Amino acid sequence: MTWIVVVALAGLSFIWTGWLLWLALVLIFGRLQDMPLDDLTRLTSQQQLFAAGMMVIFLLVFVPVPLVLVP
């Protein structure tokens, strides 16, 4: 998953160079992998619905160029 994010951030850096900072942070901190605390318990349907809602909100508020200064 880390490499998918790296490729996406590299592509977005052609639109706005500020994504290079996030690319560097992912490369630095993305090498460490934590083990899940409990990978046997499945999420409840309410938790899955909440996660899907959070993904929809993320997609709705995502912009490729976050900050533009207008002179």
Steps between C-alpha positions, in 0.01 A plus 500: 500500500789734573624482143156583361496814716856586391407472132181705552689775684771502233231551236330772700832681541481597132182695582623658827854468633380501861417131462875432499505570875235233557688266267814541710306440822343182362839375385654570842221378726336248266778246548384415852213253513296448815331171568125517562399466863219258416483367146256220582195705597295612201356849485131534573272626224471833685880536503521412130230757419687762701826422314323523163349835602842632599638394160216683323569815706872474418427474127260796513744735674818393315648762269820449299616862558421583865639853527499763228599856578320749278694827463 
